[in-house]
Amino acid sequence: MPQYAVLIYSPAPADPMDLTPDYAALLDRYPAQVTELGGQIVTGFALQPSTTATAVRGDLVTDGPFIEAKEVVAGFFILEAPDLDVALKIAKLNPATIDGGVEVRPLFEFPAE
């Protein structure tokens, strides 16, 4: 089954410890919704707040995110879904779409020889 990276964007600094109980309840329901649509979450990770980021550009290393932004990457997960249409239906149900957004990208596979 094809795999997709689903990038979660939330308002900066996207601290996972600041989730409201209502938002946490939506997250708890999400895996069942994914399964109902024929998908499977392979693995996922929440990131520390953007204030903990360190940016590297060549030899320059600076504290803070790569760029200042209103929304930052808060986490990501790998999704298996029958096709992109199903992956997008699953992404639309993600609670992050309430005040942030998600980005869906197919994982790269080397072409068959």
Secondary structure in CASP SS format (residue, H / E / C, confidence):
PFRMAT SS
TARGET T0000
AUTHOR 0000-0000-0000
METHOD secondary structure of the structure
MODEL  1
M C 1.00
P C 1.00
Q E 1.00
Y E 1.00
A E 1.00
V E 1.00
L E 1.00
I E 1.00
Y E 1.00
S E 1.00
P E 1.00
A C 1.00
P C 1.00
A C 1.00
D C 1.00
P H 1.00
M H 1.00
D H 1.00
L C 1.00
T C 1.00
P H 1.00
D H 1.00
Y H 1.00
A H 1.00
A H 1.00
L H 1.00
L H 1.00
D H 1.00
R H 1.00
Y H 1.00
P H 1.00
A H 1.00
Q H 1.00
V H 1.00
T H 1.00
E H 1.00
L C 1.00
G C 1.00
G C 1.00
Q E 1.00
I E 1.00
V E 1.00
T E 1.00
G E 1.00
F E 1.00
A E 1.00
L C 1.00
Q C 1.00
P C 1.00
S H 1.00
T H 1.00
T H 1.00
A C 1.00
T E 1.00
A E 1.00
V E 1.00
R E 1.00
G C 1.00
D C 1.00
L E 1.00
V E 1.00
T E 1.00
D E 1.00
G C 1.00
P C 1.00
F C 1.00
I C 1.00
E C 1.00
A C 1.00
K C 1.00
E E 1.00
V E 1.00
V E 1.00
A E 1.00
G E 1.00
F E 1.00
F E 1.00
I E 1.00
L E 1.00
E E 1.00
A C 1.00
P C 1.00
D C 1.00
L H 1.00
D H 1.00
V H 1.00
A H 1.00
L H 1.00
K H 1.00
I H 1.00
A H 1.00
K H 1.00
L C 1.00
N C 1.00
P H 1.00
A H 1.00
T H 1.00
I C 1.00
D C 1.00
G C 1.00
G E 1.00
V E 1.00
E E 1.00
V E 1.00
R E 1.00
P E 1.00
L C 1.00
F C 1.00
E C 1.00
F C 1.00
P C 1.00
A C 1.00
E C 1.00
END
